[in-house]
């Protein structure tokens, strides 16, 4: 089989010929139909993110994966050859307190995805990481494994703050952000959504996806959000960027008893102090999403509430996709 692998940090991926993985026990082999490109893949390619413990280069990237079951181990009971499935990537140890709570993606032993989906076939170490698609197109479902799941979990953290007529500010409306807008319309339809970004094209797309207001983040985004909310600030702010600039905006734009949810991985620092945010403002982060939450995201896609905007690339064009 062919696989796009990272051989050295900072270099393009190479297409390598490899043996098709074999399966045993409850393992499953997936024929990949679609593998989403996430900004995290760029961080791994440049070496900004460390490799999971026990892994080394060369490494196959890709953690947003869906396709068809090609082969199953003798203990597999939940799927069979030909089933369309998506792969949930948060693989923890399965036995610690965090894993038993259902949040394996937060486990100290979480392995990200290990050998990923930028390949013709992908080995999945257990059937428990698979979700049947039940009619969803695997190519459309693949990005939902992160670009849909990550904002979904973050938005769930804000829901107690989103009373009818409340305002939420979404900072960054690219890959995750365009999904966040759709999820908000589905889960909190009476909420006012303010979308902020440095890209005019993205802001125009955000308006089409249901944003109530858009803010050019190249200017005084926090000041504009305060103006739009009559000086009250937003009841919730989700930062999908995570830069120093966006975090300053989040701190300045969140209202009293509001919540700031940090998702973006740009490496910025939040200027947080007792007097640095408004009274009793909660600050938290949100990491990926659980298996059950992934099922919920796929349900939203199945009923037509959310749909990722996709550009398709062949495996041979993987580096072009990463640089797009």
N, C-alpha and C positions, 0 to 999 in steps of 0.2 A: 504494500500500500504506500501511498505518498503522504507525507506529513510536512508541515511547515514548522521548522524548529529553529530555536535561538541557539546559536553556537558561541556567540560572544556578545557581551553587553555593548550596546551602541551600534551594533551592526544590523543589516537587514536579515530577516529570516531566510533560511535556505529550504528548498524543497528536497527532502531526502526520501529515498526508497527504504522502506522498513518492512519487517515481517508483520503480518496481521496477528494481533494478540490472540492468545488462546484463553478460554474461560474454564473455570472450575467452580465447584461448590455453588454459591449463589451469585456468581459473577455474570455479567452480561456484556456482550459486544454490540455496539451501536454503529450502524452505518449512518454517518453524519449527513444530514440534509442541509442544515444551516448552523453556523457558528458566529455569534455576534462579536463585533469589535468593541471593546470597552477601553476607556482611558486607562484603566489599571494595567491593561496589556502594554500600553506605552511606557508606564512606569517600570514594569518588569523588564522590558526590552532595553531601557536605558540604564538599568541597574539601580534605580532609585528605591525599588522595593526589593527586600531580600527574598531569596528563594525559600520555599518551605523546608523545614528540617528534613534531612535525608535526601534532598533532591539536588541535582547538579546539572550543569550544561553538558550536552545540548538538551533542550527542553521544548516540548510542544506546547504552545500557548493556546488560549481560548477557553473561557469558562462560562459562556452563554451558548449552550448546546442543545440541539434537538435532532431527532432523526428516527430511524426505524431499527427495531431489534433484529439483529443479524444472527446471533447465536446466544444460547443460554447455558449456564451450568446446570448440573443434575438436580440441584436443590432449589432452583428458581420455580416459584409458583404463581407470581402475580402478573407476569408478562410472558408472551410467547413470540416466536419469530414472526416478523411482519408488523407488530404493533408499533404505532407512532407514539413516541415518548419524548419528554423533555428531561434533561438531567439537572437535578438540584445539586449545586456545587459545594454547599457548606459541610464538608465531611469532617466531623469531629471523632473523638474516641468512641462515642456512643454509650459510655458508662459513667462519666462524671456527673456531678450535680447539674451543671449547666446543660449538658447534653440531655439528661433525663427530663429537664424542664422543656425540652423541645427546641433549644437554641444552639444546635451543634456548630453553627457558623461562628459562635463566640468561644468555642472550646480552645483551651491552650494548645491542644494537639491538632487543631484544624489544619487540613492539608490543602486548603484552597481547592484546586481541582486536580493537581498533579499533572499527569500527561493529558493535555486538553484536546479541544475539538477542532483545531486547525489541521485536520487530517481527514482521510477518507473513512477511517474507522476509529472508534474510541472504546477503550476498555473501561468499564464501570465496575468498581470492586464489590458492589452489592446492589441487588434489585431495590433495596429500600431508598436509593437515591433517585429513583425514576418516578415520573408522574405520567400517567397515560394522558394523551392529548384529546381523545374523544371528539374527533372531528376538526380540531384546530390544525392548520397548516404548520408543519414543523419549521419551515423557514420563517414564518411570521412569529412563531412561538419562541424561537431561540433567544432573541433579545430580552424577552420577558424574564429570563432567569437572573438578570441583574438590572438592566435598565428599567424593567417594570417592578421587580421585587424590591429593590433598594428604596426607591421613593415611596412605595406602598407602605413599608414598615415605618418610614419616617413620618408619613402622613398620619398613620394610626396613632403615633405619639401625640400629635397635635389635636386630635378630634375632641378631647374633653374641653379644649379652649375655643372650639369653633361653634359657638351658639349661633342661631339664625341671625344673619346680618353681620357676623364677625368678619374680620379681614385677615387674610394670610398673605405674606409676601414670599414669593419663590425667587430666590437669587440664582440665576443660571437656568436657562431654558433650552439647553441643548439636548443631548441624548437622554439623560435622566429627566431633565426638566420638562420636555414635551410629554413624557409619560406622566409626570407629576400633575400637570394641568388636567389631563384626562381623568386621572384617579380622583382628584379633588372634585371634579364635576360629578363623578359617580358617587362618592362617599359623603360629600358635604355640598350639595347643590345650591344651598342658600348662602354660601360663603362668598364674600368678595375676594377675588384673586388679583393681586398685583404682581406682575411678572417683571423682573429686572434682568437686563443682560447688556453686554457691550456690543452685540450684533443687532443691527437694525433688521436684517432678514429674520433672525430668530424672534424678535419682538413682533414682527408682522405675522409670523407663524403662530405665536402665542395668542394673538388676538383671534385668529381663526379657530384656535383650540379652546377658546372660552375664557381667556383672561379678561377681567373687568377693566383693568388699566395696565399700561406698560410704561416702564421707566428705563431711560437710557442710562446704564450704569457707568458710562464714561464721565458723567457729571455728578452732581450731588444727589446720589440715589436715596440716601437716608432722608435728606431734606425734602425730596419730592414725595417719598412715602409718608412722611409726617404731614405734609401739606394735604395729600389726598385723604388722610384719615382725620383731618381737622385738629391736628396736634396730639391725637391720642396714641398714635403708633399702631402697629399691627398686633393682633392678639397672638399671632404665631408667625415665625420666620423660619423658613427652611433654606439653609445655605448649601447648595449643591456644587459650589465652587471650592470654598475653603481657603481662599487666599487672604492675605492680610487686609486687602481692600474690602473684600466681600464680608469678612468677619467684622470689620469696623462698621460697615453698613448694617449688619445684623444687630450688633449691640446698640446702635443708635436708633434703629427703626422699630425695635420691639417695644410694645406698650407695657403698662403696669400689669402685673400678674400674668404676663404673657409667657411664651415659650420660644426658645431658640433651639432648633435642631440642626446640628452640624453633620453633614454627610460628605461634602467635598474633600478631596485628598490633595489639595494644592499646597499644603504644608504651612499655611498661615497660622497666626496666633490670635486668639480672641482677647481683646482688651477687657478682661472681666475683673471687676472689683465691686465692693458694696455700693459705691456711688457711680460706678461705670455703666450700670444698666438701671432700668427703671424698677420701682419697688416690686419686690418678690417675683422678679422675672426668673424663670427656670431656664437653665442651660443644660443641654444633654447632647449626646451624639447618637447616631443610629448606624448600625453595621449590617449591611446586606439584608437577609430575611430568613425566616425559618421555613421548613418543609411545608408546614400547614399554611403559612402565608403565601407560599408559592402556589399552592393549590387554589387559594382564594384569588390570586392574580389571574391565573388561567381561567377561572370562572368568569371574571370580569371581561376577559378577552372573548370567551366563548359566547357571552350574551351581547357582545358588540359595544360594550361600554368603553373599552380601550383598544387602541390599535397602534402599534409602532410604525413609524415612518422608516422605510427600509430602502437602502441602495444595495444592489446585489453585485458581488465580485466572485469570480472563480478562485479556486485555491491558488492558481498560478499568479494571481494578482493580489496576494495577501499583503504584500508590502505597500502596494498602492492604496489598499483599504486602510491600513494603519496610518498612512500619511495623509489621508483625505481630510 
